Amino acid sequence: MGFTTHLNTGGNPNGVLQNHSIQMKWEENNMTKWHAKHLSQIKPSVDNAQPQTMLLGHLTNNKKKVFVEEQRMAKIEEENNVLLKKLSQIANPVSKKSKAGRPAAKLRGQSSSMVSLNGIARRREEERIANDNARMIKRLQLQAIAPSSKELDRRRLQAEFEKNLVYRQIASNK
């Protein structure tokens, strides 16, 4: 092990302890202290800095990604314009005939010269649903507003308190 001491050498000129087991324990203890001291003095040797190649412009600016994103946004814009045109045609029909030669979409309440076979039944069904909805709205508006859960909890606690108060009055009267 190589560690020696001046303690308890028993006159041995080499400075080695006389008892072998004591010598081994002493060397182990000194080796542990030496190791701990050197571990505390170690400095990191790993470079954690960003590599210089990452600072190059062609690696940080992904032109293909930007190009694909611009194409995607242009396609979305085009689709939005088509939808906007369709919605504006539905909201404001210009003529009775559309570009395809079919009658323009009719808004509710407008009369149509062409009546589909199921149009009358569909109109009756829509009117029935609208009437049911109107009746349901009236019932909901006439309905009393239910108290909140906090209000119900407060009422329950108040009733329990009054009940306990009555019990205490009865018990104190006995």
ROSE-4610 file (N, C-alpha, C; in Angstrom, 1 decimal, always signed):
// ROSE-4610
residu = [M/M/M/G/G/G/F/F/F/T/T/T/T/T/T/H/H/H/L/L/L/N/N/N/T/T/T/G/G/G/G/G/G/N/N/N/P/P/P/N/N/N/G/G/G/V/V/V/L/L/L/Q/Q/Q/N/N/N/H/H/H/S/S/S/I/I/I/Q/Q/Q/M/M/M/K/K/K/W/W/W/E/E/E/E/E/E/N/N/N/N/N/N/M/M/M/T/T/T/K/K/K/W/W/W/H/H/H/A/A/A/K/K/K/H/H/H/L/L/L/S/S/S/Q/Q/Q/I/I/I/K/K/K/P/P/P/S/S/S/V/V/V/D/D/D/N/N/N/A/A/A/Q/Q/Q/P/P/P/Q/Q/Q/T/T/T/M/M/M/L/L/L/L/L/L/G/G/G/H/H/H/L/L/L/T/T/T/N/N/N/N/N/N/K/K/K/K/K/K/K/K/K/V/V/V/F/F/F/V/V/V/E/E/E/E/E/E/Q/Q/Q/R/R/R/M/M/M/A/A/A/K/K/K/I/I/I/E/E/E/E/E/E/E/E/E/N/N/N/N/N/N/V/V/V/L/L/L/L/L/L/K/K/K/K/K/K/L/L/L/S/S/S/Q/Q/Q/I/I/I/A/A/A/N/N/N/P/P/P/V/V/V/S/S/S/K/K/K/K/K/K/S/S/S/K/K/K/A/A/A/G/G/G/R/R/R/P/P/P/A/A/A/A/A/A/K/K/K/L/L/L/R/R/R/G/G/G/Q/Q/Q/S/S/S/S/S/S/S/S/S/M/M/M/V/V/V/S/S/S/L/L/L/N/N/N/G/G/G/I/I/I/A/A/A/R/R/R/R/R/R/R/R/R/E/E/E/E/E/E/E/E/E/R/R/R/I/I/I/A/A/A/N/N/N/D/D/D/N/N/N/A/A/A/R/R/R/M/M/M/I/I/I/K/K/K/R/R/R/L/L/L/Q/Q/Q/L/L/L/Q/Q/Q/A/A/A/I/I/I/A/A/A/P/P/P/S/S/S/S/S/S/K/K/K/E/E/E/L/L/L/D/D/D/R/R/R/R/R/R/R/R/R/L/L/L/Q/Q/Q/A/A/A/E/E/E/F/F/F/E/E/E/K/K/K/N/N/N/L/L/L/V/V/V/Y/Y/Y/R/R/R/Q/Q/Q/I/I/I/A/A/A/S/S/S/N/N/N/K/K/K]
num = [1/1/1/2/2/2/3/3/3/4/4/4/5/5/5/6/6/6/7/7/7/8/8/8/9/9/9/10/10/10/11/11/11/12/12/12/13/13/13/14/14/14/15/15/15/16/16/16/17/17/17/18/18/18/19/19/19/20/20/20/21/21/21/22/22/22/23/23/23/24/24/24/25/25/25/26/26/26/27/27/27/28/28/28/29/29/29/30/30/30/31/31/31/32/32/32/33/33/33/34/34/34/35/35/35/36/36/36/37/37/37/38/38/38/39/39/39/40/40/40/41/41/41/42/42/42/43/43/43/44/44/44/45/45/45/46/46/46/47/47/47/48/48/48/49/49/49/50/50/50/51/51/51/52/52/52/53/53/53/54/54/54/55/55/55/56/56/56/57/57/57/58/58/58/59/59/59/60/60/60/61/61/61/62/62/62/63/63/63/64/64/64/65/65/65/66/66/66/67/67/67/68/68/68/69/69/69/70/70/70/71/71/71/72/72/72/73/73/73/74/74/74/75/75/75/76/76/76/77/77/77/78/78/78/79/79/79/80/80/80/81/81/81/82/82/82/83/83/83/84/84/84/85/85/85/86/86/86/87/87/87/88/88/88/89/89/89/90/90/90/91/91/91/92/92/92/93/93/93/94/94/94/95/95/95/96/96/96/97/97/97/98/98/98/99/99/99/100/100/100/101/101/101/102/102/102/103/103/103/104/104/104/105/105/105/106/106/106/107/107/107/108/108/108/109/109/109/110/110/110/111/111/111/112/112/112/113/113/113/114/114/114/115/115/115/116/116/116/117/117/117/118/118/118/119/119/119/120/120/120/121/121/121/122/122/122/123/123/123/124/124/124/125/125/125/126/126/126/127/127/127/128/128/128/129/129/129/130/130/130/131/131/131/132/132/132/133/133/133/134/134/134/135/135/135/136/136/136/137/137/137/138/138/138/139/139/139/140/140/140/141/141/141/142/142/142/143/143/143/144/144/144/145/145/145/146/146/146/147/147/147/148/148/148/149/149/149/150/150/150/151/151/151/152/152/152/153/153/153/154/154/154/155/155/155/156/156/156/157/157/157/158/158/158/159/159/159/160/160/160/161/161/161/162/162/162/163/163/163/164/164/164/165/165/165/166/166/166/167/167/167/168/168/168/169/169/169/170/170/170/171/171/171/172/172/172/173/173/173/174/174/174]
x = [+0.8/+0.0/+0.9/+2.0/+2.9/+2.8/+1.7/+1.6/+2.3/+3.0/+3.7/+3.4/+3.7/+3.4/+4.6/+4.6/+5.6/+5.1/+3.8/+3.2/+3.4/+3.7/+3.7/+4.5/+5.7/+6.5/+7.3/+7.3/+8.0/+9.5/+10.1/+11.5/+11.8/+10.9/+11.2/+11.7/+12.9/+13.4/+12.6/+11.9/+11.1/+9.8/+9.4/+8.2/+7.0/+7.1/+5.9/+5.4/+4.1/+3.5/+3.8/+3.9/+4.2/+3.0/+1.8/+0.6/+0.1/+0.0/-0.4/-1.8/-2.8/-4.2/-4.3/-3.6/-3.6/-3.0/-1.9/-1.3/-2.3/-3.0/-4.0/-5.1/-5.6/-6.7/-6.2/-5.0/-4.5/-4.3/-3.7/-3.5/-4.8/-5.8/-7.1/-7.8/-7.6/-8.2/-7.5/-6.2/-5.4/-5.7/-5.9/-6.2/-7.5/-8.5/-9.9/-9.8/-9.0/-8.9/-8.2/-7.2/-6.4/-7.3/-8.1/-9.1/-10.1/-10.7/-11.7/-11.2/-9.9/-9.3/-9.1/-8.6/-8.4/-9.7/-10.8/-12.0/-12.6/-12.4/-12.9/-12.1/-10.9/-10.1/-10.3/-11.0/-11.2/-12.0/-11.6/-12.3/-13.0/-14.1/-14.8/-13.9/-13.9/-13.1/-14.0/-15.4/-16.3/-16.7/-16.7/-17.1/-18.6/-19.4/-20.8/-21.3/-20.4/-20.8/-21.4/-22.2/-22.8/-21.7/-21.8/-20.7/-20.8/-19.7/-19.6/-20.4/-20.5/-21.2/-22.7/-23.2/-24.7/-24.9/-23.9/-24.0/-24.1/-23.9/-23.9/-25.3/-25.5/-26.8/-27.6/-27.0/-27.8/-28.3/-27.8/-28.3/-29.5/-29.4/-30.5/-31.7/-31.5/-32.6/-33.0/-34.1/-34.6/-35.5/-34.9/-35.7/-36.8/-36.6/-37.6/-38.8/-38.6/-39.7/-40.5/-39.8/-40.5/-41.3/-40.7/-41.4/-42.7/-42.6/-43.7/-44.8/-44.4/-45.4/-46.1/-45.4/-46.0/-47.0/-46.6/-47.6/-48.8/-48.7/-49.8/-50.7/-50.1/-50.9/-51.7/-51.0/-51.6/-52.8/-52.7/-53.8/-55.0/-54.7/-55.7/-56.4/-55.7/-56.3/-57.2/-56.7/-57.5/-58.8/-58.8/-60.0/-60.9/-60.4/-61.2/-61.9/-61.2/-61.9/-63.0/-62.8/-63.9/-65.1/-64.8/-65.9/-66.7/-65.9/-66.5/-67.4/-66.9/-67.8/-69.1/-69.0/-70.2/-71.1/-70.6/-71.5/-72.1/-71.4/-72.0/-73.0/-72.9/-73.9/-75.1/-75.0/-76.2/-76.9/-76.1/-76.8/-77.4/-76.8/-77.3/-77.4/-78.5/-78.7/-78.9/-78.2/-78.3/-79.5/-79.7/-80.8/-81.5/-82.6/-83.4/-82.6/-81.8/-81.1/-79.6/-79.0/-77.6/-76.8/-75.5/-74.6/-74.9/-75.3/-75.4/-76.8/-77.7/-79.0/-80.0/-79.7/-80.7/-81.2/-82.3/-82.8/-81.9/-81.8/-80.9/-81.5/-80.7/-81.1/-82.2/-83.3/-84.3/-84.1/-84.4/-84.4/-85.8/-85.8/-87.1/-88.1/-89.3/-90.4/-90.6/-89.6/-89.7/-90.5/-91.3/-92.1/-91.2/-91.5/-90.7/-91.7/-91.3/-92.2/-92.1/-90.9/-90.7/-90.9/-91.7/-91.9/-91.5/-90.6/-90.2/-91.3/-91.2/-92.3/-92.3/-91.2/-91.1/-91.1/-91.2/-91.0/-92.1/-93.4/-94.5/-94.3/-94.0/-93.8/-92.6/-91.6/-90.4/-90.7/-91.5/-91.9/-92.7/-93.7/-94.6/-93.7/-92.8/-91.9/-91.1/-90.6/-89.8/-90.7/-92.0/-92.9/-93.2/-93.4/-93.7/-92.5/-91.3/-90.1/-90.0/-90.2/-90.2/-91.2/-92.4/-93.5/-93.1/-92.6/-92.1/-91.0/-90.1/-89.0/-89.6/-90.6/-91.1/-91.9/-92.6/-93.3/-92.3/-91.2/-90.2/-89.6/-89.3/-88.7/-89.7/-91.0/-91.9/-92.0/-92.0/-92.0/-90.7/-89.6/-88.3/-88.3/-88.9/-89.0/-89.9/-91.0/-92.0/-91.5/-90.5/-90.0/-89.3/-89.6/-88.9/-87.4/-86.6/-85.1/-84.8/-84.1/-83.8/-82.6/-82.6/-81.5/-80.2/-79.1/-77.8/-77.4/-76.4/-76.0/-75.5/-74.9/-74.4/-75.6/-76.7/-77.9/-78.5/-78.6/-79.1/-78.3/-77.0/-76.1/-76.4/-76.5/-76.8/-78.1/-79.2/-80.5/-80.4/-79.7/-79.6/-78.9/-77.8/-77.1/-77.9/-78.7/-79.6/-80.7/-81.2/-82.2/-81.7/-80.4/-79.8/-79.5/-79.1/-78.8/-80.1/-81.2/-82.4/-82.9/-82.7/-83.1/-82.3/-81.0/-80.1/-80.5/-80.8/-81.2/-82.5/-83.4/-84.7/-84.3/-83.5/-83.1/-82.4/-81.5/-80.8/-81.8/-82.8/-83.8/-84.6/-84.9/-85.7/-84.8/-83.6/-82.7/-82.4/-82.4/-82.1/-83.3/-84.5/-85.8/-86.0/-85.3/-85.6/-84.9]
y = [-1.2/+0.0/+1.3/+1.2/+2.3/+3.4/+3.4/+4.4/+3.9/+4.8/+4.5/+5.5/+5.2/+6.2/+6.2/+7.2/+7.3/+6.8/+6.5/+6.0/+4.5/+4.2/+2.8/+1.9/+2.4/+1.6/+0.5/+0.6/-0.4/-0.5/+0.7/+0.7/+0.2/+0.0/-0.5/+0.6/+0.6/+1.7/+2.0/+1.1/+1.3/+2.1/+2.3/+3.0/+2.2/+0.9/+0.0/-0.4/-0.5/-0.9/-2.3/-2.7/-4.1/-5.0/-4.6/-5.4/-5.3/-6.4/-6.4/-5.9/-6.3/-5.9/-4.4/-3.9/-2.5/-1.7/-2.2/-1.6/-1.5/-2.6/-2.6/-1.6/-1.5/-0.6/+0.9/+1.1/+2.5/+2.9/+2.0/+2.3/+2.5/+1.7/+1.8/+3.2/+3.6/+4.9/+6.0/+5.9/+7.0/+7.0/+5.9/+5.8/+6.5/+6.2/+6.8/+8.3/+8.8/+10.3/+10.9/+10.2/+10.7/+10.7/+9.7/+9.6/+10.7/+10.9/+11.9/+13.3/+13.6/+14.8/+15.1/+14.1/+14.2/+14.3/+13.6/+13.8/+15.2/+15.8/+17.2/+18.2/+17.9/+18.8/+18.6/+17.6/+17.3/+18.4/+18.8/+19.8/+19.1/+19.5/+18.9/+19.0/+18.0/+18.0/+17.8/+17.8/+17.7/+19.1/+19.3/+20.6/+20.5/+21.2/+21.2/+22.4/+23.2/+24.4/+23.9/+24.8/+24.6/+24.5/+23.6/+23.5/+24.7/+25.1/+26.2/+26.0/+24.7/+24.5/+24.8/+24.9/+25.2/+26.7/+27.5/+28.9/+29.2/+28.3/+28.5/+28.8/+29.8/+30.2/+29.2/+28.4/+27.4/+26.2/+26.1/+25.1/+25.6/+26.9/+27.4/+27.9/+28.3/+28.8/+27.6/+27.0/+25.9/+26.4/+26.7/+27.3/+26.5/+25.2/+24.3/+24.3/+24.3/+24.3/+25.6/+26.7/+28.0/+27.9/+27.4/+27.3/+26.5/+25.3/+24.4/+25.1/+25.8/+26.5/+27.6/+28.3/+29.4/+28.8/+27.6/+26.9/+26.5/+26.0/+25.5/+26.7/+27.8/+29.0/+29.5/+29.5/+30.0/+29.1/+27.8/+26.8/+27.1/+27.3/+27.6/+28.9/+29.9/+31.2/+31.0/+30.2/+30.0/+29.2/+28.2/+27.5/+28.4/+29.3/+30.3/+31.2/+31.6/+32.5/+31.8/+30.5/+29.8/+29.7/+29.3/+29.2/+30.5/+31.6/+32.9/+33.3/+32.9/+33.2/+32.4/+31.1/+30.3/+30.8/+31.2/+31.8/+33.1/+33.9/+35.2/+35.0/+33.9/+33.6/+33.1/+32.3/+31.8/+32.9/+33.9/+34.9/+36.0/+36.2/+37.3/+36.7/+35.9/+35.4/+36.5/+36.5/+37.6/+37.4/+36.2/+36.0/+34.7/+34.5/+33.2/+32.0/+32.1/+31.0/+31.1/+30.1/+30.1/+29.8/+29.8/+29.6/+28.2/+27.2/+25.9/+25.7/+26.7/+26.6/+26.1/+25.8/+25.4/+26.6/+26.5/+27.6/+27.9/+29.2/+29.6/+29.1/+29.0/+28.5/+29.5/+28.9/+29.8/+29.9/+31.1/+31.3/+31.0/+30.7/+30.4/+31.5/+31.1/+32.0/+32.4/+32.1/+32.5/+31.4/+31.8/+30.8/+30.2/+29.0/+28.4/+27.9/+28.1/+27.6/+26.0/+25.5/+24.1/+23.5/+22.6/+22.0/+20.5/+20.1/+18.7/+17.9/+16.6/+15.7/+15.6/+15.8/+15.7/+17.1/+18.2/+19.5/+19.9/+19.5/+19.9/+19.2/+17.9/+17.2/+17.8/+18.1/+18.7/+20.0/+20.8/+22.2/+22.0/+21.0/+20.8/+20.3/+19.4/+18.9/+20.1/+21.0/+22.1/+23.0/+23.2/+24.1/+23.4/+22.1/+21.4/+21.5/+21.3/+21.5/+22.9/+23.9/+25.3/+25.6/+25.0/+25.2/+24.5/+23.3/+22.6/+23.4/+23.9/+24.7/+26.0/+26.6/+27.8/+27.5/+26.3/+25.9/+25.6/+24.9/+24.6/+25.8/+26.8/+28.1/+28.8/+28.8/+29.4/+28.7/+27.3/+26.6/+26.9/+27.0/+27.2/+28.6/+29.6/+31.0/+31.1/+30.3/+30.3/+29.6/+28.7/+27.8/+28.7/+28.4/+29.1/+28.7/+29.7/+29.4/+28.6/+27.5/+26.6/+27.3/+27.1/+27.7/+27.0/+27.7/+27.2/+26.2/+25.4/+24.4/+25.0/+26.2/+26.9/+27.3/+27.8/+28.2/+27.0/+25.9/+24.6/+24.2/+24.3/+23.9/+24.8/+26.1/+27.1/+26.8/+26.5/+26.2/+24.9/+23.9/+22.6/+22.8/+23.6/+23.9/+24.7/+25.7/+26.5/+25.6/+24.6/+23.7/+22.8/+22.3/+21.5/+22.3/+23.5/+24.4/+24.6/+24.9/+25.2/+23.9/+22.8/+21.5/+21.2/+21.4/+21.3/+22.2/+23.5/+24.5/+24.0/+23.5/+23.0/+21.9/+20.9/+19.8/+20.3/+21.3/+21.9/+22.6/+23.3/+23.9/+22.9/+21.8/+20.7/+20.1/+19.9/+19.2/+20.1/+21.4/+22.4/+22.5/+22.3/+22.4/+21.3/+20.1/+18.9/+19.0]
z = [+0.0/+0.0/+0.0/+0.7/+0.5/+1.6/+2.4/+3.4/+4.7/+5.3/+6.5/+7.6/+8.8/+9.9/+10.9/+11.6/+12.7/+14.0/+14.0/+15.3/+15.5/+16.6/+17.1/+16.1/+15.7/+14.8/+15.6/+16.9/+17.7/+17.4/+17.1/+16.8/+15.4/+14.6/+13.3/+12.4/+11.8/+11.1/+9.8/+9.3/+8.0/+8.3/+9.5/+9.9/+9.7/+9.6/+9.3/+10.7/+10.8/+12.1/+12.3/+13.6/+13.9/+13.7/+14.0/+13.9/+12.4/+11.7/+10.3/+10.1/+11.0/+10.8/+11.1/+12.1/+12.4/+11.2/+10.6/+9.5/+8.3/+8.0/+6.9/+7.1/+8.3/+8.6/+8.5/+9.0/+8.9/+7.5/+6.7/+5.3/+4.5/+4.8/+4.2/+4.6/+5.8/+6.3/+5.6/+5.5/+4.8/+3.3/+2.7/+1.3/+1.0/+1.9/+1.7/+1.9/+2.8/+3.0/+1.8/+1.3/+0.1/-1.1/-1.3/-2.4/-2.3/-1.2/-1.0/-1.3/-0.8/-1.0/-2.5/-3.2/-4.7/-5.5/-5.0/-5.7/-5.6/-4.4/-4.2/-5.1/-5.5/-6.3/-7.8/-8.2/-9.6/-10.3/-11.5/-12.3/-13.5/-14.0/-15.1/-16.4/-17.2/-18.4/-19.6/-19.5/-20.6/-21.1/-22.4/-22.9/-23.3/-22.5/-22.7/-23.5/-24.1/-24.9/-26.2/-26.8/-28.1/-29.2/-30.0/-31.1/-32.0/-32.5/-33.4/-34.7/-35.1/-36.4/-36.3/-35.0/-34.9/-35.1/-35.1/-35.4/-36.9/-37.7/-39.1/-39.6/-40.5/-40.9/-41.7/-42.5/-43.3/-42.4/-41.2/-40.3/-39.4/-39.1/-38.3/-39.1/-40.3/-41.2/-42.1/-41.8/-42.7/-43.7/-44.9/-46.0/-46.5/-46.6/-47.1/-46.2/-44.9/-43.9/-44.1/-44.2/-44.4/-45.7/-46.8/-48.1/-48.0/-47.3/-47.2/-46.3/-45.3/-44.5/-45.2/-46.1/-46.9/-47.9/-48.5/-49.4/-48.7/-47.5/-46.7/-46.4/-46.0/-45.6/-46.9/-48.0/-49.3/-49.6/-49.4/-49.7/-48.8/-47.5/-46.5/-46.9/-47.3/-47.7/-48.9/-49.9/-51.1/-50.7/-49.9/-49.4/-48.7/-47.8/-47.1/-48.1/-49.1/-50.1/-50.8/-51.2/-51.8/-50.9/-49.6/-48.7/-48.5/-48.4/-48.3/-49.5/-50.7/-51.9/-51.8/-51.4/-51.3/-50.3/-49.1/-48.1/-48.5/-49.2/-49.7/-50.7/-51.6/-52.6/-51.9/-50.9/-50.2/-49.5/-48.9/-48.1/-49.0/-50.2/-51.1/-52.5/-52.8/-54.1/-55.1/-56.2/-57.2/-58.1/-58.6/-59.5/-59.1/-59.9/-59.6/-60.1/-61.1/-61.6/-61.2/-60.8/-60.5/-61.8/-61.7/-62.8/-63.4/-62.7/-63.2/-63.9/-63.8/-64.5/-63.5/-62.3/-61.3/-60.5/-59.9/-59.1/-58.0/-57.7/-56.6/-55.3/-54.2/-52.9/-52.4/-51.9/-51.3/-49.8/-49.4/-47.9/-47.4/-46.1/-45.4/-45.7/-46.0/-46.2/-47.7/-48.5/-49.9/-50.7/-51.6/-52.3/-53.5/-53.9/-54.9/-56.0/-57.3/-58.3/-58.4/-58.0/-58.0/-56.6/-56.4/-55.1/-55.1/-54.2/-54.3/-53.7/-53.9/-53.5/-51.9/-51.3/-49.9/-49.2/-50.0/-49.5/-48.5/-48.8/-47.9/-46.6/-46.6/-45.3/-44.5/-45.2/-44.6/-43.9/-44.7/-44.1/-42.9/-42.9/-41.7/-40.6/-40.8/-39.8/-39.1/-40.0/-39.5/-38.6/-39.1/-38.3/-37.0/-37.0/-35.7/-34.7/-35.2/-34.4/-33.8/-34.7/-34.2/-33.1/-33.3/-32.3/-31.0/-31.1/-29.9/-29.1/-29.9/-29.3/-28.6/-29.2/-28.7/-27.4/-27.4/-26.1/-25.0/-25.4/-24.4/-23.8/-24.6/-24.1/-23.2/-23.5/-22.6/-21.2/-21.3/-20.0/-19.2/-19.8/-19.1/-18.5/-19.2/-18.7/-17.5/-17.5/-16.4/-15.2/-15.4/-14.3/-13.3/-12.0/-10.9/-10.9/-10.6/-10.6/-9.3/-9.5/-8.3/-7.6/-6.2/-5.5/-5.7/-5.5/-5.8/-4.7/-5.0/-4.0/-2.7/-2.8/-1.6/-0.7/-1.4/-0.7/-0.1/-0.8/-0.2/+1.0/+0.9/+2.1/+3.3/+3.0/+4.1/+4.7/+3.9/+4.5/+5.3/+4.9/+5.6/+6.9/+6.9/+8.2/+9.1/+8.6/+9.4/+10.1/+9.3/+9.9/+11.0/+10.7/+11.7/+13.0/+12.8/+14.0/+14.8/+14.1/+14.8/+15.5/+14.9/+15.5/+16.7/+16.7/+17.9/+19.0/+18.6/+19.5/+20.3/+19.6/+20.2/+21.2/+20.8/+21.6/+22.9/+22.7/+23.9/+24.9/+24.3/+25.2/+26.0/+25.3/+25.9/+27.0/+26.7/+27.7/+28.9/+28.7/+29.8/+30.6/+30.1/+30.9/+31.8/+31.5/+32.4/+33.6]
